């Protein structure tokens, strides 16, 4: 009985570590605020797609503009665009996602 419980605990721990590694994301930080967003012309709506606006991304020590693009809609969800968040002395990128 004790052996079975120990084995169950080990399997649960292994699954927990494997699951968290599968969902791990790279944390992107920048030492200062991004520039103001660029003004983009948003194309007319497309059935089955959500517009993901352009944003500044941090690349090799500088901000680089990433233009907007279409995301395929996930039924029952809404698109939350990626955005920068003030995080202490730095800025942290929050990846766009479906909520």
N, C-alpha and C positions, 0 to 999 in steps of 0.2 A: 504494500500500500504506500509506504514512504517512497519507494523507488518510483512508482507511478506518478506521485505528486511532484517529485523532483524533476522527472522527465517532462511533465506538463509545464512546469515553471520555466525550464530551459527552452522548450519549444516556443512558449509565449514570448520570452525575452528575445529569442532569435527573430521571430516574426516582427516584433516591435522595432528592432534595429533595422531590419530589412525594409520595412514599410517607411520608416523615417528617412532612410537613405534614398529611397525611390522618389520621395517628394521634396528632397532638398533643393534649394534654389540658391544661386549665387547672389550674394548681397553686394549691390553696387552703391558706393558712396563717392561723393565729390566734396572737395574742401570749401567750396563756396556755392552760392545760389546760382541756378541756371539763368540765362538771359530771359527776357520776356518772350513769350511764344510768338512765333511768326504768324502773320495773318495768312490763312489758307482759304482758297475758294473750295467750299465743300460741294462735291458733286451732287446732283439730284439723287434722291433716295433710290435704292435698288432693292427689289423684293428678295428677301432671304439673306440680306446682309446688313451689318451695322458699321457705321463709319468710325474708325479709330483715328482721332486727330493726330497730327504731327506733334513731335515733342523733341526736346533736347536730350540727347544721350551722352553719357560720359565715355570718352574713348581716348586712350593714350594721353591722359592728362589735360584734355580739353573737351568742351561741349561741342557736339556735332549735331546738326539738324537731321532728324529722321522724318520724312514726309508722311502724311496721313495715308491710310490704306483701308480697304474693306476687310471686315471679319465676317466669316460665315455665322449666321445666327444660330444660337442654341435655343431651341424652343423652351419656354418657361424661365429663361434667364435674361438678364440685362447686362450690357457691356459696361464695365467700369474702366475708363481709360487709365493708362499708366500715368503716374504723377510723382513729382519730387516732394519730399517731406523734410522740413527742418528737423535735424536730429543732433542736438547738442552743437558742437562746433562744425559739424559736417551736414551734408544733405544726402538723404537716402532715397533711392529709386524704388517705387512700388510698382511692380509689373502690372500691366493691364490684365483684367481677368473677367470671367463671367460670374455674376452673383445672382 
